Every structure is written in structure tokens, then in C-alpha cells.
Amino acid sequence: MMGIIVGALSGIIASMGLGGGFVLLIWLTLFQDVPQRTAQGINLLFFLPIALISIILHSRAKLIDKRLVMSLIPGGIIGAVLGTIGSQALGNELLRKLYAVFLLAFGLRELFRKAPSKKTNTDTKNPRSQ
């Protein structure tokens, strides 16, 4: 039952674009004793159907800048290959520690960051603001 709850929570957060994978990774590594690399692989596989559904819904709502996405894909592919190679080279314990430091640093940054200024209705790149 708890797996269903964690999966639903991860899916909700991920579909909002807020990085729901951290919920699943923490659940798998801390409470299910799954090795970090295995948990990351499960997280990636879990993310595929969630991402597909989110892409469809966000695209229908015109919330995706397709030109920006296309410009980011090559770097994302390169980063995925380098990240996979890098994670294979690191030990599981070091990978866990790096992930913890990343989460802590990102959380602190978000906690102390000033709120972004609101965009005006003259923003032509965001169709929702018009």
C-alpha cells in the first residue's frame, strides 16, 4: 500500500515539473534499502510514462516552448550519457553522498532565494500571460 502512495506522490510532483523523482529515490534508498544506482534506474523507468502523460497535458495547455525544448535536447542527451558513465565509475556510497549534497544545496538555494519578479502581459513567449 505504501508503494502506491509513494508512487502517486512522486507522479503528482513529477507532473508538476517539481522533480518528483527525489521522493521515489528517498523512499527506495532509505526505506526499501535499494542501492543508489538501482534506485536511479527504477526512477528513470518510472519517469517515462509520467513524462509522456505530462508532455501531452502540458502541450495541450500550450505550456511548452518547443523551440526551447529542441535547443536543450542535444545537451540533455550528452548529459545523460556522461551521467550514466559517471555513475558507473562512482561507488554506490559516493553516489549517495553526492546526491544528498545536491539535494541539500538545491533545497537551501530555494529556501533562501528571492521570489522571481512577475512577468507583465507583454511577455510574448509565454502564451498563458496574454
N, CA, C and O atoms as CSV, one atom per row, in Angstrom:
chain,resi,resn,atom,element,x,y,z
A,1,MET,N,N,0.820,-1.208,0.000
A,1,MET,CA,C,0.000,0.000,0.000
A,1,MET,C,C,0.864,1.272,0.000
A,1,MET,O,O,0.571,2.243,-0.698
A,2,MET,N,N,1.934,1.235,0.802
A,2,MET,CA,C,2.790,2.416,0.889
A,2,MET,C,C,3.456,2.695,-0.458
A,2,MET,O,O,3.669,3.854,-0.814
A,3,GLY,N,N,3.785,1.640,-1.211
A,3,GLY,CA,C,4.373,1.826,-2.531
A,3,GLY,C,C,3.448,2.587,-3.457
A,3,GLY,O,O,3.903,3.422,-4.239
A,4,ILE,N,N,2.155,2.311,-3.379
A,4,ILE,CA,C,1.169,3.019,-4.213
A,4,ILE,C,C,1.119,4.496,-3.828
A,4,ILE,O,O,1.048,5.366,-4.697
A,5,ILE,N,N,1.157,4.774,-2.543
A,5,ILE,CA,C,1.115,6.161,-2.067
A,5,ILE,C,C,2.364,6.919,-2.523
A,5,ILE,O,O,2.269,8.045,-3.011
A,6,VAL,N,N,3.531,6.295,-2.361
A,6,VAL,CA,C,4.793,6.932,-2.782
A,6,VAL,C,C,4.793,7.139,-4.292
A,6,VAL,O,O,5.214,8.190,-4.775
A,7,GLY,N,N,4.324,6.143,-5.041
A,7,GLY,CA,C,4.250,6.268,-6.498
A,7,GLY,C,C,3.335,7.391,-6.926
A,7,GLY,O,O,3.666,8.156,-7.831
A,8,ALA,N,N,2.171,7.497,-6.276
A,8,ALA,CA,C,1.219,8.566,-6.607
A,8,ALA,C,C,1.808,9.930,-6.273
A,8,ALA,O,O,1.707,10.861,-7.072
A,9,LEU,N,N,2.417,10.054,-5.111
A,9,LEU,CA,C,3.022,11.329,-4.715
A,9,LEU,C,C,4.143,11.721,-5.675
A,9,LEU,O,O,4.244,12.879,-6.079
A,10,SER,N,N,4.983,10.754,-6.035
A,10,SER,CA,C,6.068,11.022,-6.991
A,10,SER,C,C,5.509,11.448,-8.339
A,10,SER,O,O,6.028,12.374,-8.963
A,11,GLY,N,N,4.449,10.774,-8.794
A,11,GLY,CA,C,3.834,11.119,-10.076
A,11,GLY,C,C,3.236,12.509,-10.078
A,11,GLY,O,O,3.377,13.252,-11.049
A,12,ILE,N,N,2.565,12.865,-8.984
A,12,ILE,CA,C,1.959,14.200,-8.880
A,12,ILE,C,C,3.038,15.276,-8.921
A,12,ILE,O,O,2.940,16.236,-9.685
A,13,ILE,N,N,4.057,15.111,-8.101
A,13,ILE,CA,C,5.119,16.112,-8.038
A,13,ILE,C,C,5.873,16.184,-9.368
A,13,ILE,O,O,6.201,17.271,-9.843
A,14,ALA,N,N,6.145,15.015,-9.966
A,14,ALA,CA,C,6.870,14.992,-11.244
A,14,ALA,C,C,6.057,15.653,-12.339
A,14,ALA,O,O,6.615,16.388,-13.153
A,15,SER,N,N,4.757,15.414,-12.383
A,15,SER,CA,C,3.935,16.004,-13.447
A,15,SER,C,C,3.794,17.511,-13.300
A,15,SER,O,O,3.457,18.202,-14.262
A,16,MET,N,N,4.049,18.018,-12.114
A,16,MET,CA,C,4.058,19.464,-11.907
A,16,MET,C,C,5.396,20.073,-12.323
A,16,MET,O,O,5.549,21.294,-12.351
A,17,GLY,N,N,6.357,19.217,-12.645
A,17,GLY,CA,C,7.685,19.699,-13.024
A,17,GLY,C,C,8.538,20.068,-11.835
A,17,GLY,O,O,9.478,20.853,-11.962
A,18,LEU,N,N,8.221,19.505,-10.667
A,18,LEU,CA,C,8.935,19.872,-9.451
A,18,LEU,C,C,9.976,18.848,-9.022
A,18,LEU,O,O,10.535,18.963,-7.931
A,19,GLY,N,N,10.245,17.858,-9.849
A,19,GLY,CA,C,11.268,16.878,-9.505
A,19,GLY,C,C,10.781,15.814,-8.556
A,19,GLY,O,O,11.381,15.605,-7.502
A,20,GLY,N,N,9.719,15.145,-8.900
A,20,GLY,CA,C,9.148,14.104,-8.049
A,20,GLY,C,C,10.045,12.910,-7.844
A,20,GLY,O,O,9.800,12.095,-6.954
A,21,GLY,N,N,11.091,12.790,-8.660
A,21,GLY,CA,C,11.997,11.667,-8.521
A,21,GLY,C,C,12.683,11.616,-7.180
A,21,GLY,O,O,13.045,10.535,-6.716
A,22,PHE,N,N,12.872,12.760,-6.542
A,22,PHE,CA,C,13.535,12.740,-5.243
A,22,PHE,C,C,12.701,11.988,-4.218
A,22,PHE,O,O,13.264,11.328,-3.344
A,23,VAL,N,N,11.375,12.067,-4.298
A,23,VAL,CA,C,10.506,11.329,-3.369
A,23,VAL,C,C,10.716,9.832,-3.561
A,23,VAL,O,O,10.892,9.092,-2.594
A,24,LEU,N,N,10.696,9.398,-4.807
A,24,LEU,CA,C,10.871,7.986,-5.106
A,24,LEU,C,C,12.273,7.511,-4.723
A,24,LEU,O,O,12.420,6.431,-4.151
A,25,LEU,N,N,13.300,8.299,-5.029
A,25,LEU,CA,C,14.667,7.914,-4.681
A,25,LEU,C,C,14.864,7.805,-3.172
A,25,LEU,O,O,15.501,6.866,-2.694
A,26,ILE,N,N,14.330,8.745,-2.434
A,26,ILE,CA,C,14.456,8.695,-0.976
A,26,ILE,C,C,13.721,7.483,-0.432
A,26,ILE,O,O,14.241,6.782,0.436
A,27,TRP,N,N,12.520,7.227,-0.931
A,27,TRP,CA,C,11.756,6.060,-0.489
A,27,TRP,C,C,12.535,4.767,-0.764
A,27,TRP,O,O,12.675,3.914,0.112
A,28,LEU,N,N,13.031,4.645,-1.984
A,28,LEU,CA,C,13.718,3.413,-2.361
A,28,LEU,C,C,15.017,3.207,-1.579
A,28,LEU,O,O,15.300,2.096,-1.131
A,29,THR,N,N,15.801,4.265,-1.415
A,29,THR,CA,C,17.110,4.108,-0.778
A,29,THR,C,C,17.029,4.045,0.748
A,29,THR,O,O,17.743,3.260,1.371
A,30,LEU,N,N,16.176,4.855,1.348
A,30,LEU,CA,C,16.114,4.882,2.811
A,30,LEU,C,C,15.183,3.830,3.410
A,30,LEU,O,O,15.492,3.242,4.447
A,31,PHE,N,N,14.064,3.597,2.769
A,31,PHE,CA,C,13.062,2.719,3.375
A,31,PHE,C,C,12.971,1.337,2.741
A,31,PHE,O,O,12.429,0.412,3.347
A,32,GLN,N,N,13.490,1.190,1.539
A,32,GLN,CA,C,13.471,-0.109,0.867
A,32,GLN,C,C,14.869,-0.713,0.715
A,32,GLN,O,O,15.008,-1.819,0.195
A,33,ASP,N,N,15.895,-0.004,1.160
A,33,ASP,CA,C,17.288,-0.454,1.093
A,33,ASP,C,C,17.725,-0.857,-0.316
A,33,ASP,O,O,18.475,-1.818,-0.491
A,34,VAL,N,N,17.253,-0.117,-1.310
A,34,VAL,CA,C,17.654,-0.351,-2.694
A,34,VAL,C,C,18.956,0.425,-2.925
A,34,VAL,O,O,19.038,1.593,-2.546
A,35,PRO,N,N,19.968,-0.186,-3.533
A,35,PRO,CA,C,21.210,0.550,-3.823
A,35,PRO,C,C,20.929,1.789,-4.684
A,35,PRO,O,O,20.013,1.791,-5.507
A,36,GLN,N,N,21.725,2.830,-4.481
A,36,GLN,CA,C,21.504,4.125,-5.141
A,36,GLN,C,C,21.389,3.994,-6.658
A,36,GLN,O,O,20.450,4.524,-7.253
A,37,ARG,N,N,22.334,3.292,-7.292
A,37,ARG,CA,C,22.290,3.155,-8.749
A,37,ARG,C,C,21.034,2.440,-9.217
A,37,ARG,O,O,20.429,2.838,-10.212
A,38,THR,N,N,20.639,1.399,-8.515
A,38,THR,CA,C,19.423,0.661,-8.864
A,38,THR,C,C,18.201,1.564,-8.695
A,38,THR,O,O,17.303,1.565,-9.536
A,39,ALA,N,N,18.173,2.328,-7.610
A,39,ALA,CA,C,17.060,3.252,-7.369
A,39,ALA,C,C,16.976,4.304,-8.473
A,39,ALA,O,O,15.880,4.678,-8.890
A,40,GLN,N,N,18.114,4.778,-8.943
A,40,GLN,CA,C,18.121,5.766,-10.022
A,40,GLN,C,C,17.584,5.156,-11.314
A,40,GLN,O,O,16.854,5.812,-12.057
A,41,GLY,N,N,17.945,3.904,-11.582
A,41,GLY,CA,C,17.413,3.229,-12.766
A,41,GLY,C,C,15.910,3.033,-12.676
A,41,GLY,O,O,15.191,3.248,-13.651
A,42,ILE,N,N,15.434,2.624,-11.504
A,42,ILE,CA,C,13.987,2.468,-11.292
A,42,ILE,C,C,13.292,3.812,-11.468
A,42,ILE,O,O,12.230,3.892,-12.086
A,43,ASN,N,N,13.890,4.864,-10.926
A,43,ASN,CA,C,13.319,6.202,-11.035
A,43,ASN,C,C,13.197,6.632,-12.493
A,43,ASN,O,O,12.185,7.207,-12.894
A,44,LEU,N,N,14.227,6.352,-13.282
A,44,LEU,CA,C,14.191,6.727,-14.704
A,44,LEU,C,C,13.096,5.960,-15.436
A,44,LEU,O,O,12.371,6.538,-16.246
A,45,LEU,N,N,12.973,4.683,-15.162
A,45,LEU,CA,C,11.936,3.877,-15.800
A,45,LEU,C,C,10.542,4.324,-15.357
A,45,LEU,O,O,9.617,4.383,-16.167
A,46,PHE,N,N,10.399,4.639,-14.071
A,46,PHE,CA,C,9.137,5.141,-13.524
A,46,PHE,C,C,8.744,6.454,-14.200
A,46,PHE,O,O,7.564,6.718,-14.435
A,47,PHE,N,N,9.745,7.267,-14.504
A,47,PHE,CA,C,9.503,8.603,-15.032
A,47,PHE,C,C,8.956,8.596,-16.455
A,47,PHE,O,O,8.233,9.517,-16.833
A,48,LEU,N,N,9.282,7.581,-17.254
A,48,LEU,CA,C,8.890,7.581,-18.665
A,48,LEU,C,C,7.376,7.725,-18.883
A,48,LEU,O,O,6.971,8.635,-19.607
A,49,PRO,N,N,6.521,6.878,-18.298
A,49,PRO,CA,C,5.085,7.075,-18.535
A,49,PRO,C,C,4.557,8.374,-17.922
A,49,PRO,O,O,3.658,9.006,-18.478
A,50,ILE,N,N,5.114,8.768,-16.782
A,50,ILE,CA,C,4.695,10.027,-16.141
A,50,ILE,C,C,5.034,11.197,-17.060
A,50,ILE,O,O,4.219,12.101,-17.245
A,51,ALA,N,N,6.230,11.179,-17.632
A,51,ALA,CA,C,6.659,12.259,-18.528
A,51,ALA,C,C,5.788,12.307,-19.771
A,51,ALA,O,O,5.411,13.391,-20.216
A,52,LEU,N,N,5.464,11.154,-20.339
A,52,LEU,CA,C,4.637,11.123,-21.543
A,52,LEU,C,C,3.269,11.758,-21.289
A,52,LEU,O,O,2.802,12.584,-22.073
A,53,ILE,N,N,2.644,11.369,-20.203
A,53,ILE,CA,C,1.333,11.938,-19.865
A,53,ILE,C,C,1.448,13.443,-19.610
A,53,ILE,O,O,0.609,14.220,-20.065
A,54,SER,N,N,2.482,13.844,-18.887
A,54,SER,CA,C,2.679,15.265,-18.585
A,54,SER,C,C,2.950,16.076,-19.846
A,54,SER,O,O,2.454,17.195,-19.983
A,55,ILE,N,N,3.734,15.519,-20.768
A,55,ILE,CA,C,4.019,16.213,-22.029
A,55,ILE,C,C,2.725,16.445,-22.797
A,55,ILE,O,O,2.496,17.540,-23.310
A,56,ILE,N,N,1.890,15.436,-22.879
A,56,ILE,CA,C,0.621,15.569,-23.603
A,56,ILE,C,C,-0.244,16.649,-22.965
A,56,ILE,O,O,-0.760,17.522,-23.664
A,57,LEU,N,N,-0.405,16.598,-21.651
A,57,LEU,CA,C,-1.267,17.573,-20.971
A,57,LEU,C,C,-0.691,18.984,-21.019
A,57,LEU,O,O,-1.425,19.944,-21.252
A,58,HIS,N,N,0.623,19.119,-20.801
A,58,HIS,CA,C,1.238,20.449,-20.858
A,58,HIS,C,C,1.222,21.000,-22.281
A,58,HIS,O,O,1.069,22.206,-22.476
A,59,SER,N,N,1.377,20.139,-23.265
A,59,SER,CA,C,1.344,20.584,-24.656
A,59,SER,C,C,-0.052,21.082,-25.028
A,59,SER,O,O,-0.191,22.106,-25.698
A,60,ARG,N,N,-1.074,20.365,-24.598
A,60,ARG,CA,C,-2.456,20.812,-24.857
A,60,ARG,C,C,-2.743,22.164,-24.220
A,60,ARG,O,O,-3.507,22.966,-24.757
A,61,ALA,N,N,-2.127,22.407,-23.076
A,61,ALA,CA,C,-2.329,23.682,-22.375
A,61,ALA,C,C,-1.389,24.765,-22.900
A,61,ALA,O,O,-1.360,25.878,-22.374
A,62,LYS,N,N,-0.618,24.432,-23.941
A,62,LYS,CA,C,0.333,25.370,-24.557
A,62,LYS,C,C,1.350,25.905,-23.549
A,62,LYS,O,O,1.652,27.098,-23.525
A,63,LEU,N,N,1.866,25.008,-22.725
A,63,LEU,CA,C,2.847,25.386,-21.708
A,63,LEU,C,C,4.261,24.967,-22.075
A,63,LEU,O,O,5.174,25.088,-21.257
A,64,ILE,N,N,4.456,24.472,-23.302
A,64,ILE,CA,C,5.768,24.004,-23.715
A,64,ILE,C,C,6.280,24.866,-24.860
A,64,ILE,O,O,5.619,25.012,-25.888
A,65,ASP,N,N,7.456,25.431,-24.669
A,65,ASP,CA,C,8.132,26.193,-25.714
A,65,ASP,C,C,8.945,25.190,-26.522
A,65,ASP,O,O,10.059,24.834,-26.137
A,66,LYS,N,N,8.391,24.735,-27.639
A,66,LYS,CA,C,9.002,23.647,-28.415
A,66,LYS,C,C,10.372,24.021,-28.959
A,66,LYS,O,O,11.255,23.167,-29.043
A,67,ARG,N,N,10.562,25.258,-29.323
A,67,ARG,CA,C,11.863,25.692,-29.838
A,67,ARG,C,C,12.923,25.616,-28.736
A,67,ARG,O,O,14.049,25.183,-28.980
A,68,LEU,N,N,12.563,26.032,-27.547
A,68,LEU,CA,C,13.490,25.941,-26.426
A,68,LEU,C,C,13.805,24.472,-26.111
A,68,LEU,O,O,14.958,24.122,-25.857
A,69,VAL,N,N,12.788,23.628,-26.128
A,69,VAL,CA,C,12.996,22.198,-25.872
A,69,VAL,C,C,13.972,21.613,-26.885
A,69,VAL,O,O,14.895,20.888,-26.515
A,70,MET,N,N,13.770,21.924,-28.155
A,70,MET,CA,C,14.640,21.379,-29.206
A,70,MET,C,C,16.085,21.842,-29.032
A,70,MET,O,O,17.016,21.106,-29.360
A,71,SER,N,N,16.276,23.054,-28.521
A,71,SER,CA,C,17.640,23.541,-28.307
A,71,SER,C,C,18.305,22.871,-27.101
A,71,SER,O,O,19.532,22.831,-27.016
A,72,LEU,N,N,17.511,22.351,-26.180
A,72,LEU,CA,C,18.051,21.719,-24.975
A,72,LEU,C,C,18.313,20.222,-25.136
A,72,LEU,O,O,19.123,19.653,-24.404
A,73,ILE,N,N,17.634,19.585,-26.088
A,73,ILE,CA,C,17.735,18.127,-26.246
A,73,ILE,C,C,19.161,17.645,-26.502
A,73,ILE,O,O,19.577,16.681,-25.860
A,74,PRO,N,N,19.941,18.258,-27.406
A,74,PRO,CA,C,21.311,17.744,-27.617
A,74,PRO,C,C,22.148,17.739,-26.337
A,74,PRO,O,O,22.843,16.763,-26.056
A,75,GLY,N,N,22.086,18.803,-25.577
A,75,GLY,CA,C,22.826,18.852,-24.309
A,75,GLY,C,C,22.307,17.838,-23.314
A,75,GLY,O,O,23.081,17.257,-22.554
A,76,GLY,N,N,21.001,17.622,-23.311
A,76,GLY,CA,C,20.418,16.631,-22.422
A,76,GLY,C,C,20.879,15.228,-22.749
A,76,GLY,O,O,21.137,14.431,-21.847
A,77,ILE,N,N,20.984,14.919,-24.025
A,77,ILE,CA,C,21.463,13.599,-24.445
A,77,ILE,C,C,22.920,13.410,-24.031
A,77,ILE,O,O,23.291,12.369,-23.491
A,78,ILE,N,N,23.736,14.423,-24.290
A,78,ILE,CA,C,25.146,14.355,-23.892
A,78,ILE,C,C,25.258,14.202,-22.373
A,78,ILE,O,O,26.041,13.389,-21.882
A,79,GLY,N,N,24.480,14.979,-21.642
A,79,GLY,CA,C,24.494,14.893,-20.182
A,79,GLY,C,C,24.043,13.531,-19.674
A,79,GLY,O,O,24.593,13.025,-18.696
A,80,ALA,N,N,23.044,12.927,-20.330
A,80,ALA,CA,C,22.570,11.604,-19.919
A,80,ALA,C,C,23.661,10.555,-20.106
A,80,ALA,O,O,23.865,9.700,-19.244
A,81,VAL,N,N,24.358,10.627,-21.234
A,81,VAL,CA,C,25.440,9.665,-21.487
A,81,VAL,C,C,26.569,9.860,-20.474
A,81,VAL,O,O,27.045,8.894,-19.878
A,82,LEU,N,N,26.995,11.113,-20.280
A,82,LEU,CA,C,28.076,11.387,-19.331
A,82,LEU,C,C,27.672,11.032,-17.903
A,82,LEU,O,O,28.482,10.500,-17.144
A,83,GLY,N,N,26.438,11.319,-17.537
A,83,GLY,CA,C,25.955,10.989,-16.199
A,83,GLY,C,C,25.902,9.491,-15.956
A,83,GLY,O,O,26.247,9.019,-14.872
A,84,THR,N,N,25.472,8.748,-16.956
A,84,THR,CA,C,25.424,7.295,-16.822
A,84,THR,C,C,26.821,6.722,-16.683
A,84,THR,O,O,27.062,5.870,-15.827
A,85,ILE,N,N,27.747,7.185,-17.522
A,85,ILE,CA,C,29.135,6.729,-17.434
A,85,ILE,C,C,29.733,7.110,-16.075
A,85,ILE,O,O,30.420,6.311,-15.438
A,86,GLY,N,N,29.459,8.335,-15.650
A,86,GLY,CA,C,29.971,8.804,-14.357
A,86,GLY,C,C,29.417,8.016,-13.189
A,86,GLY,O,O,30.153,7.702,-12.254
A,87,SER,N,N,28.132,7.690,-13.221
A,87,SER,CA,C,27.546,6.945,-12.112
A,87,SER,C,C,28.086,5.522,-12.048
A,87,SER,O,O,28.159,4.931,-10.971
A,88,GLN,N,N,28.465,4.970,-13.203
A,88,GLN,CA,C,29.068,3.632,-13.217
A,88,GLN,C,C,30.473,3.665,-12.616
A,88,GLN,O,O,30.921,2.688,-12.016
A,89,ALA,N,N,31.161,4.791,-12.781
A,89,ALA,CA,C,32.531,4.904,-12.287
A,89,ALA,C,C,32.580,5.168,-10.779
A,89,ALA,O,O,33.564,4.830,-10.121
A,90,LEU,N,N,31.525,5.767,-10.238
A,90,LEU,CA,C,31.500,6.094,-8.807
A,90,LEU,C,C,30.959,4.914,-8.005
A,90,LEU,O,O,30.122,4.155,-8.492
A,91,GLY,N,N,31.425,4.772,-6.820
A,91,GLY,CA,C,30.872,3.760,-5.926
A,91,GLY,C,C,29.496,4.178,-5.433
A,91,GLY,O,O,29.144,5.358,-5.467
A,92,ASN,N,N,28.721,3.203,-4.976
A,92,ASN,CA,C,27.361,3.470,-4.524
A,92,ASN,C,C,27.328,4.469,-3.363
A,92,ASN,O,O,26.473,5.354,-3.329
A,93,GLU,N,N,28.254,4.328,-2.419
A,93,GLU,CA,C,28.268,5.225,-1.260
A,93,GLU,C,C,28.587,6.664,-1.663
A,93,GLU,O,O,27.960,7.601,-1.170
A,94,LEU,N,N,29.552,6.838,-2.547
A,94,LEU,CA,C,29.889,8.186,-3.014
A,94,LEU,C,C,28.724,8.790,-3.788
A,94,LEU,O,O,28.433,9.979,-3.658
A,95,LEU,N,N,28.066,7.973,-4.584
A,95,LEU,CA,C,26.912,8.449,-5.343
A,95,LEU,C,C,25.795,8.908,-4.402
A,95,LEU,O,O,25.164,9.938,-4.639
A,96,ARG,N,N,25.556,8.147,-3.342
A,96,ARG,CA,C,24.543,8.533,-2.348
A,96,ARG,C,C,24.890,9.862,-1.691
A,96,ARG,O,O,24.029,10.720,-1.497
A,97,LYS,N,N,26.159,10.017,-1.355
A,97,LYS,CA,C,26.595,11.243,-0.690
A,97,LYS,C,C,26.497,12.445,-1.630
A,97,LYS,O,O,26.061,13.520,-1.217
A,98,LEU,N,N,26.895,12.271,-2.872
A,98,LEU,CA,C,26.784,13.356,-3.849
A,98,LEU,C,C,25.321,13.762,-4.049
A,98,LEU,O,O,25.007,14.948,-4.150
A,99,TYR,N,N,24.442,12.776,-4.103
A,99,TYR,CA,C,23.016,13.071,-4.259
A,99,TYR,C,C,22.496,13.833,-3.039
A,99,TYR,O,O,21.718,14.776,-3.184
A,100,ALA,N,N,22.916,13.434,-1.850
A,100,ALA,CA,C,22.496,14.126,-0.630
A,100,ALA,C,C,22.981,15.573,-0.622
A,100,ALA,O,O,22.231,16.481,-0.263
A,101,VAL,N,N,24.230,15.784,-1.016
A,101,VAL,CA,C,24.778,17.149,-1.070
A,101,VAL,C,C,24.005,17.983,-2.099
A,101,VAL,O,O,23.678,19.142,-1.846
A,102,PHE,N,N,23.716,17.383,-3.259
A,102,PHE,CA,C,22.944,18.081,-4.288
A,102,PHE,C,C,21.573,18.486,-3.752
A,102,PHE,O,O,21.161,19.633,-3.925
A,103,LEU,N,N,20.864,17.565,-3.108
A,103,LEU,CA,C,19.543,17.887,-2.563
A,103,LEU,C,C,19.619,18.984,-1.510
A,103,LEU,O,O,18.792,19.896,-1.494
A,104,LEU,N,N,20.608,18.893,-0.634
A,104,LEU,CA,C,20.777,19.901,0.408
A,104,LEU,C,C,21.082,21.272,-0.192
A,104,LEU,O,O,20.476,22.271,0.196
A,105,ALA,N,N,22.015,21.319,-1.132
A,105,ALA,CA,C,22.383,22.594,-1.756
A,105,ALA,C,C,21.197,23.190,-2.513
A,105,ALA,O,O,20.931,24.387,-2.411
A,106,PHE,N,N,20.492,22.364,-3.265
A,106,PHE,CA,C,19.346,22.848,-4.027
A,106,PHE,C,C,18.239,23.324,-3.083
A,106,PHE,O,O,17.625,24.364,-3.319
A,107,GLY,N,N,17.990,22.570,-2.026
A,107,GLY,CA,C,16.966,22.956,-1.053
A,107,GLY,C,C,17.294,24.280,-0.374
A,107,GLY,O,O,16.421,25.133,-0.216
A,108,LEU,N,N,18.545,24.453,0.025
A,108,LEU,CA,C,18.959,25.711,0.662
A,108,LEU,C,C,18.858,26.878,-0.309
A,108,LEU,O,O,18.439,27.974,0.064
A,109,ARG,N,N,19.244,26.636,-1.557
A,109,ARG,CA,C,19.137,27.690,-2.569
A,109,ARG,C,C,17.683,28.128,-2.735
A,109,ARG,O,O,17.389,29.323,-2.773
A,110,GLU,N,N,16.796,27.176,-2.830
A,110,GLU,CA,C,15.381,27.500,-2.996
A,110,GLU,C,C,14.804,28.170,-1.752
A,110,GLU,O,O,13.963,29.063,-1.853
A,111,LEU,N,N,15.254,27.740,-0.598
A,111,LEU,CA,C,14.748,28.296,0.655
A,111,LEU,C,C,15.108,29.770,0.816
A,111,LEU,O,O,14.304,30.559,1.313
A,112,PHE,N,N,16.316,30.138,0.396
A,112,PHE,CA,C,16.797,31.499,0.607
A,112,PHE,C,C,16.771,32.377,-0.637
A,112,PHE,O,O,17.175,33.539,-0.576
A,113,ARG,N,N,16.309,31.852,-1.750
A,113,ARG,CA,C,16.251,32.626,-2.994
A,113,ARG,C,C,15.082,33.609,-2.956
A,113,ARG,O,O,14.004,33.306,-2.445
A,114,LYS,N,N,15.330,34.785,-3.507
A,114,LYS,CA,C,14.258,35.770,-3.605
A,114,LYS,C,C,13.256,35.319,-4.654
A,114,LYS,O,O,13.624,34.669,-5.633
A,115,ALA,N,N,12.005,35.660,-4.454
A,115,ALA,CA,C,10.965,35.296,-5.416
A,115,ALA,C,C,11.225,36.015,-6.734
A,115,ALA,O,O,11.578,37.195,-6.736
A,116,PRO,N,N,11.053,35.317,-7.855
A,116,PRO,CA,C,11.241,35.979,-9.151
A,116,PRO,C,C,10.177,37.042,-9.368
A,116,PRO,O,O,9.057,36.934,-8.870
A,117,SER,N,N,10.551,38.077,-10.125
A,117,SER,CA,C,9.577,39.139,-10.396
A,117,SER,C,C,8.512,38.609,-11.340
A,117,SER,O,O,8.779,37.756,-12.186
A,118,LYS,N,N,7.306,39.125,-11.184
A,118,LYS,CA,C,6.201,38.689,-12.040
A,118,LYS,C,C,6.365,39.276,-13.427
A,118,LYS,O,O,6.779,40.423,-13.593
A,119,LYS,N,N,6.026,38.458,-14.429
A,119,LYS,CA,C,6.122,38.918,-15.812
A,119,LYS,C,C,4.885,39.744,-16.149
A,119,LYS,O,O,3.802,39.540,-15.600
A,120,THR,N,N,5.085,40.675,-17.062
A,120,THR,CA,C,3.970,41.512,-17.488
A,120,THR,C,C,3.229,40.852,-18.632
A,120,THR,O,O,3.684,39.839,-19.163
A,121,ASN,N,N,2.112,41.402,-19.015
A,121,ASN,CA,C,1.323,40.875,-20.123
A,121,ASN,C,C,1.977,41.095,-21.473
A,121,ASN,O,O,1.450,40.644,-22.490
A,122,THR,N,N,3.103,41.773,-21.510
A,122,THR,CA,C,3.800,41.995,-22.779
A,122,THR,C,C,4.774,40.863,-23.094
A,122,THR,O,O,5.474,40.907,-24.105
A,123,ASP,N,N,4.820,39.854,-22.230
A,123,ASP,CA,C,5.695,38.704,-22.459
A,123,ASP,C,C,5.125,37.883,-23.606
A,123,ASP,O,O,4.090,37.235,-23.451
A,124,THR,N,N,5.791,37.906,-24.756
A,124,THR,CA,C,5.272,37.241,-25.947
A,124,THR,C,C,5.644,35.766,-26.006
A,124,THR,O,O,5.049,35.024,-26.788
A,125,LYS,N,N,6.607,35.316,-25.207
A,125,LYS,CA,C,7.000,33.921,-25.248
A,125,LYS,C,C,6.082,33.042,-24.408
A,125,LYS,O,O,6.029,31.832,-24.628
A,126,ASN,N,N,5.371,33.610,-23.466
A,126,ASN,CA,C,4.502,32.826,-22.603
A,126,ASN,C,C,3.053,33.063,-23.007
A,126,ASN,O,O,2.493,34.115,-22.697
A,127,PRO,N,N,2.427,32.089,-23.704
A,127,PRO,CA,C,1.049,32.297,-24.170
A,127,PRO,C,C,0.053,32.414,-23.027
A,127,PRO,O,O,-1.035,32.959,-23.220
A,128,ARG,N,N,0.395,31.917,-21.840
A,128,ARG,CA,C,-0.522,31.973,-20.702
A,128,ARG,C,C,-0.635,33.386,-20.142
A,128,ARG,O,O,-1.611,33.706,-19.464
A,129,SER,N,N,0.357,34.235,-20.419
A,129,SER,CA,C,0.347,35.585,-19.859
A,129,SER,C,C,-0.432,36.570,-20.729
A,129,SER,O,O,-0.590,37.731,-20.353
A,130,GLN,N,N,-0.915,36.126,-21.874
A,130,GLN,CA,C,-1.625,37.040,-22.768
A,130,GLN,C,C,-3.119,36.934,-22.606
A,130,GLN,O,O,-3.866,37.637,-23.287
